[in-house]
Amino acid sequence: MTASKNIHWHTATIARDDREKMNAHKSSILWFTGLSGSGKSTLAHAVEDRLYELGCRTYVLDGDNIRHGLCKDLGFSDEDRTENIRRIGEVSRLFTDSGVMALTAFISPFRSDRDAVRELVGEGDFLEVYVKCDLEVCEERDVKGLYKKARAGEIPEFTGINSPYEEPLNPEIVVDTGAQSIEESVAQVIKVLTERKILPAD
C-alpha cells in the first residue's frame, strides 16, 4: 500500500505543554517489556492505580486488548510482531501529545522494534521498563496455559520457547518480579518517574 501524498499534519492550537500544565505532570510512555507471565500487565495496571491515586491522567495499552481491535489483522510472525509494535508506538505518541501517560504492556521481543518506538517519540519520552523474570518462573505461573501449549507444539512462534526474546540492553528501569513484591515494583517505578521530573516531587 502506497501512502497518499495529499495528507498534511495539522498542528493543534492547544499544545502538549498546555495539557501538561493543566495535568500538573509530564506525559510519557512507560514501555513494559518481558516474557509472557513475567507480570507486565499486572505491574502496568498496578502502576496506573498508583498514578490515578496521585491524580495523573493515564491509559494502559494491553497486548491482548489491542489484538482484539487495532491489530486484530496481525498474526505472530516476525513481520507481524514488528507491525504490531509500530502501531502501538504511533498510538502511544498520540497519547503523549494529549498530555497522557501511556503505559504499554507488550512482550515486544525484538530490540529493534522497541528502539524504533524510542526514536519515534523523541528523547526522554520513552522509558523502557524491563519486567525481568526467569523463564522457569514464568512457566510455573503460566496463568493462560500458553507455555504448556507451546511445549506441546500447539503454539508456533511462542516467545521464549521457539521464538527469541531479546532482553533490553539499557532499560531505564529493571523490575525483578521473580524477587520483588508488586508493591516494591510499583514503588520503584514511581521513584524513577519522580526523579526524572515526570511526576512532581512531594
ABEGO torsion letter per residue (X at the ends): XBBBAABBBBBBABBAAAAAAAAGBBBBBBBBBEBBGAGAAAAAAAAAAAAAAAGBBBBBBBAAAAAABAAAABBABAAAAAAAAAAAAAAAAAAAAAGBBBBBBBAGABAAAAAAAAAAAEBGABBBBBBBBBAAAAAAAGAAGAAAAAAAGABBGBBGAABBBBBBABBABBBBAAABBAAAAAAAAAAAAAAAGABBBX
